[in-house]
């Protein structure tokens, strides 16, 4: 899966800068949480994944339609 992501990211053209920025934000937000729960049961990781997904959905609702149409 990471190979596909890397390929898509490298071939995203003018969107690459936005992809890099979003990736940095997600790493910044998720990194500390991940370090705290690393090695914990799978259920905890699944909970964290759901929380991140919820945050992304909320963030997406605030992105103007004009910006969404450009990506």
C-alpha positions in Angstrom: 0.0 0.0 0.0 2.8 2.4 0.8 4.3 1.8 -2.6 1.0 2.9 -4.3 0.8 5.9 -2.1 4.4 6.9 -2.9 3.8 6.4 -6.6 0.6 8.5 -6.5 2.4 11.2 -4.5 5.3 11.4 -6.8 3.0 11.7 -9.9 0.6 14.2 -8.4 1.9 17.0 -10.5 0.9 20.4 -9.2 -0.9 18.9 -6.3 2.3 17.5 -4.8 2.9 20.6 -2.7 -0.6 20.3 -1.1 -0.1 16.6 -0.6 3.2 17.2 1.2 1.6 19.9 3.4 -1.3 17.7 4.4 1.0 14.8 5.1 3.1 17.0 7.4 0.0 18.2 9.3 -1.2 14.6 9.7 2.2 13.5 10.9 2.4 16.4 13.3 -1.0 15.6 14.8 -0.7 11.8 14.8 3.0 11.4 15.7 2.8 12.0 19.4 -0.3 9.9 19.8 1.3 7.1 17.9 4.4 7.1 20.0 2.2 6.8 23.2 0.3 3.8 21.9 3.0 2.1 20.0 3.1 -1.6 21.0 -0.4 -1.4 22.5 -3.2 -3.7 21.4 -4.6 -3.4 17.9 -7.9 -2.1 19.3 -6.2 1.1 20.5 -4.7 1.7 17.1 -8.0 1.1 15.5 -9.6 3.7 17.9 -6.9 6.2 17.0 -7.5 5.6 13.3 -11.2 6.3 13.7 -10.4 9.5 15.6 -8.0 10.7 12.9 -10.6 9.8 10.2 -13.3 11.9 12.1 -10.9 14.8 12.3 -10.2 14.7 8.5 -13.9 14.5 7.8 -14.5 17.6 9.9 -11.5 19.4 8.3 -12.9 18.5 4.9 -16.2 20.1 5.7 -14.4 23.5 6.2 -12.5 23.4 2.9 -14.2 25.8 0.4 -15.7 24.1 -2.6 -13.6 26.2 -4.9 -10.4 24.7 -3.4 -11.9 21.2 -3.6 -12.6 21.6 -7.3 -8.9 22.5 -7.9 -7.7 19.2 -6.4 
